[in-house]
Amino acid sequence: MLRSVEISAELTGPLHGEGFHNLHWDKRLELSLDCFICGRGRRTTSIHYGLEHALCSGDDEYPEHPTAARIAAFDVTKERERMALRAVVDYWWAPFRDAKRDQAATALSQTPWIRLHLGYYCPQARQSGAFSIQTNVVRPIRDTCGHCDHLLATSKDAPTIRLLT
């Protein structure tokens, strides 16, 4: 059956003005999903906007493989001191029992996890940079430029994941 999850995140910080680094959400993410193809739960699934399939991380016995998931919507809101993301991921899910743990799969992993990627351009070093935020770290997190230490953004709350269907 087709399932959808809504992912949302918000960052604050000096997003305009002096030291502007053109901070932007990268249109890719990782999400923990139960994969009916390899029969394993809580697999890290890499999803890129515009592609019709994702990649399941697999395990030692069943290596990385394509799986049925895609980013269906990717909406960004940017204001003076706030930058928000709302993404919808569609994926195919079917009931199964985890091949190693003998646990029933769930439509959204029992411990949902997400990593969102961001990019920026340092005007001082004239180089690009990247960082990510994810759900399973202590907040608040302050991310700075890897070239000049300029504050890029602060993540006060963990990204949220909500099962839609």
ZALOGU-488937 format. One line per 10 residues: number of its first residue (from 1); their letters; for each residue y, x, z of C-alpha. Coordinates in steps of 0.05 Angstrom, whole numbers, padded with zeros to 5 digits. Layout:
N
NUM	a	Y X Z | ...
This chain:
165
1	mlrsveisae	00000 00000 00000 | 00071 00021 -00013 | 00109 00041 00049 | 00183 00060 00058 | 00219 00098 00112 | 00293 00103 00124 | 00319 00171 00147 | 00389 00179 00174 | 00428 00237 00203 | 00499 00254 00222
11	ltgplhgegf	00536 00319 00230 | 00606 00332 00257 | 00652 00391 00248 | 00709 00421 00209 | 00686 00395 00141 | 00754 00404 00106 | 00815 00448 00112 | 00819 00521 00131 | 00754 00557 00121 | 00725 00501 00077
21	hnlhwdkrle	00653 00519 00060 | 00634 00460 00015 | 00578 00438 00062 | 00530 00389 00028 | 00463 00356 00038 | 00408 00387 -00005 | 00367 00333 -00040 | 00301 00354 -00010 | 00267 00342 00057 | 00202 00351 00094
31	lsldcficgr	00169 00292 00130 | 00105 00287 00170 | 00059 00236 00138 | -00015 00219 00143 | -00044 00237 00075 | -00100 00194 00048 | -00114 00244 -00009 | -00137 00301 00036 | -00156 00254 00094 | -00112 00289 00145
41	grrttsihyg	-00059 00263 00192 | 00009 00292 00208 | 00015 00334 00144 | 00082 00364 00126 | 00102 00331 00061 | 00156 00365 00018 | 00197 00316 -00023 | 00250 00332 -00075 | 00299 00280 -00102 | 00284 00263 -00174
51	lehalcsgdd	00211 00282 -00173 | 00158 00227 -00178 | 00111 00261 -00129 | 00113 00303 -00066 | 00071 00361 -00040 | 00025 00353 00020 | 00017 00419 00058 | -00058 00408 00064 | -00098 00455 00109 | -00147 00513 00104
61	eypehptaar	-00201 00471 00072 | -00157 00429 00026 | -00096 00469 00002 | -00027 00443 -00017 | -00033 00385 -00066 | 00009 00331 -00099 | 00014 00265 -00062 | 00046 00198 -00077 | 00116 00201 -00046 | 00187 00203 -00072
71	iaafdvtker	00259 00198 -00049 | 00280 00128 -00072 | 00352 00131 -00046 | 00398 00187 -00023 | 00466 00165 00001 | 00519 00211 00031 | 00582 00192 00069 | 00634 00246 00081 | 00697 00236 00123 | 00745 00286 00153
81	ermalravvd	00702 00306 00213 | 00637 00270 00198 | 00582 00276 00147 | 00524 00226 00145 | 00461 00219 00105 | 00417 00159 00092 | 00354 00169 00051 | 00296 00123 00035 | 00228 00153 00021 | 00174 00111 -00013
91	ywwapfrdak	00102 00133 -00006 | 00033 00106 -00018 | -00011 00098 00044 | -00082 00074 00053 | -00123 00068 00117 | -00171 00126 00132 | -00198 00166 00190 | -00173 00237 00199 | -00228 00283 00173 | -00222 00332 00232
101	rdqaatalsq	-00195 00292 00291 | -00233 00227 00278 | -00169 00187 00290 | -00144 00128 00249 | -00086 00142 00203 | -00021 00106 00214 | 00032 00083 00164 | 00081 00130 00198 | 00053 00190 00235 | 00045 00180 00309
111	tpwirlhlgy	00094 00237 00319 | 00143 00229 00261 | 00181 00292 00244 | 00234 00307 00192 | 00271 00368 00167 | 00335 00360 00126 | 00366 00416 00086 | 00439 00433 00075 | 00475 00483 00032 | 00545 00514 00033
121	ycpqarqsga	00588 00566 -00001 | 00625 00618 00039 | 00694 00630 00008 | 00703 00695 00046 | 00637 00728 00025 | 00634 00689 -00041 | 00561 00674 -00028 | 00518 00613 -00018 | 00479 00598 00044 | 00432 00546 00072
131	fsiqtnvvrp	00405 00518 00137 | 00366 00458 00161 | 00364 00408 00217 | 00302 00374 00244 | 00281 00324 00296 | 00242 00367 00344 | 00296 00414 00371 | 00342 00408 00432 | 00412 00382 00417 | 00469 00395 00407
141	irdtcghcdh	00461 00448 00354 | 00519 00486 00325 | 00506 00517 00256 | 00551 00573 00232 | 00559 00609 00166 | 00509 00666 00158 | 00564 00709 00126 | 00627 00699 00167 | 00605 00660 00230 | 00652 00601 00213
151	llatskdapt	00628 00537 00247 | 00598 00493 00194 | 00573 00432 00232 | 00546 00406 00298 | 00484 00362 00303 | 00492 00321 00367 | 00435 00272 00354 | 00367 00282 00321 | 00356 00251 00252 | 00324 00183 00257
161	irllt	00263 00156 00221 | 00250 00082 00214 | 00191 00048 00180 | 00218 -00006 00133 | 00155 -00034 00102
